[in-house]
Amino acid sequence: MSLSLSTKTSPFPFAALGIASYTQKVEISFHEIATDVSLDLDGAQYTTEEEIVKVLATLGGLDGESTKAATYFALAKTLPTITAVPDIFSTLDSLDNHLAYRTFLVSHDITAADWMLWGTIRASIRTLGLLKNGQHVHTLRWFSHLESLESTQAALASIVTAKANKARNTKTAASFALGLQNAKEGEVVTRFPPEPSGYLHIGHAKAAVLNQYFAKMYKGKMIIRFDDTNPTKERTEFEETILEDLELMGIKGDTISHTSDYFDEIYDLAIKMIETGKAYTDNTEQAQMREERGKGIASAHRDDSIEDNLKQFAEMKAGTPEGLRWCLRAKISVDDQNKTLRDPVIYRCNVIPHHRTGGKWKIYPTYDFACPIVDSLEGVTHALRTMEYRERNAQYYWMIEALGLRSVNIWDFSRLNFIYTLLSKRKLHWFVDNKIVKGWDDPRFPTVRGIRRRGMTVEALKQFMLSQGPSQSLVSLEWDSIWALNKKVIDPVAPRFWALVRDKYVPVTITDGPAEPEVKTLPRHKKNPEVGEKQTVYSSTILLEQEDAASFEDQEEITLMDWGNAFVRSKTVGSTGEVTSLTMDLNLDGDFRKTKKKITWLAQPTDPYPLVDVTLLDYDYLITKKKLEEEDDVKDFVPSVSEFREEALADGNVKTLKKGEVIQFERKGYFIFDGATDDGKLEFIRIPDGRAAGLASKAGKAVEGSVPATPAPSGVDPQSASKMHRVEKVYGEEGVSPASSSKMYKVDNLYR
């Protein structure tokens, strides 16, 4: 059973795609040869969207044939023919009234009618645009709910992926979400098996998100299993931080286990392998073994007797000097073209005490031996593995068959790799050990803690992972795409504040300003009143940034944001060419749409209205080369400076923030509050917005492939130009014509 779609279809059948993703009853494929939508259901073909939605509704129990539903199917059919804006508004008005006291159109749950009408609205640019104007709050709430469902997000992401990959008869993200082979609702069990030897990084995030996504999609469960088979690297504290990191991403397993929980069972199965002639002990030196495997040469011990193999394995288990010289190898093949099948090592000695089992064991199974065994024993139905394990899949299946264990389905997907980014734990340790970063949660680090501390949201992470689809291509991605997606998540809810770079501000006298400082309550977010309110101080003396002041022409009319227009009457310039003071007259009847410059400002600090000292932090990549090769020495590609600090003054509202809150300093960018220093100064970390993430170095000194100077300590303040950027049409499209007898404007008019 499959639903075939084309990105070329116009209007696009969003309803069919949405309900297919929601019900999970059919596989979804994008085919670019045809331009129509079709549903193949056990030989029966359905080619109209209405038919498809009704059939899928029946399969999913969504009541697609009710009398009430017929009304909205009819509306979905006529809505695309309505072109006049007043008529569309009238239709939305009627729909809004209907939804005022209802969650969904015809029932307490989502039905086919909801999907049919949602898809029709989404396919109509004009209707969708009018709906998002915000005048039909109940309809917008209903629409946004359907849009925000994980199944909908995956479906929409599949369209983007299909277009980007120019898919031809290939399955995309939707099939990735729906196409787990042999999957049955309520029976799917996935597992995320991190090794407790370090912190989770962005490379692990996709696996963690997808394992949870599939488990929830099929109403199954996910196991978090610590692959603790190497006591040399593993520690209990890493397990704790991994669980904390997963929680940061909103991921929680249904159960938590350890490979070490099964050491007895794995050992017994190793004995079984020896006794059935499917494994043998070997004391060949590592370098020689590697050479023999590469050339397809059998080990001298490959045909040793079962008795000798059991004897040597017992020596290994006891950890004797003789046993330490041996390992256990699976007897699969000597010269198979797939070199992972050339008698791989499945047990080796390690006398270092294990962080959970202590000194009980002196031998430990390899991941390739333990993983299929524990997957089978724990009831895992689908093992998600990144593409670097694809050649090892044959080895995985061989172990299952050789031991007579329950079979497990493997699902391959590509691992995330980003430019200018290191994911090697060994290399990341080097940065920590050499104090180039401040720890594993440093905002420059690709760890989950690092990117979350820099302002990455869980919502953006999930959406980005799902948008990658089933691609198995190993590519290095740009960071700009994930940060641009993150911006869409934070922009609607990030409160707006102001900050001025310290030592670069200019005092301005407002000749007709208020005699005494005045305070007004304004919304923290002009377009989202739910974000809350803030207090803004107005004074006859204000501060502007030097860059703004220097740009003003004599008698120029500018807009003071959240106040109104003003004329620049005089400007004093010092001996160095910098502006030292300004004089302005308010023009509150002026039209802000006619001014070119919209300026942030702060009232001159006075008691009881002080300003707040803040530090704005920005970061560069940790390496200056897009992708390091094996022969590259990481220290040769570290920029001399990768942390940039800028001291600033902010309005007093920032004192109400809690650590981890995301804000926007208008005309500067988005920031996440990182807490206060010991001396009480507030620190804010700049959140990339996707515009400049492709640059190799913000310092402008490092060139890809070059050898920079020895890394400098964090905290060096480079001499650089202001990072301020312009924002067009700050106040939106509507005009403002305040009428007031005082020098202050009417707040309600400005923010309507």
Order of alpha helices (4+ residues) and beta strands (2+ residues): beta-alpha-beta-beta-beta-alpha-alpha-alpha-alpha-alpha-alpha-alpha-alpha-beta-alpha-beta-alpha-beta-alpha-beta-alpha-alpha-beta-beta-beta-alpha-beta-alpha-beta-beta-alpha-alpha-alpha-beta-alpha-beta-beta-beta-beta-beta-beta-alpha-beta-beta-beta-beta-beta-beta-beta-beta-beta-beta-alpha
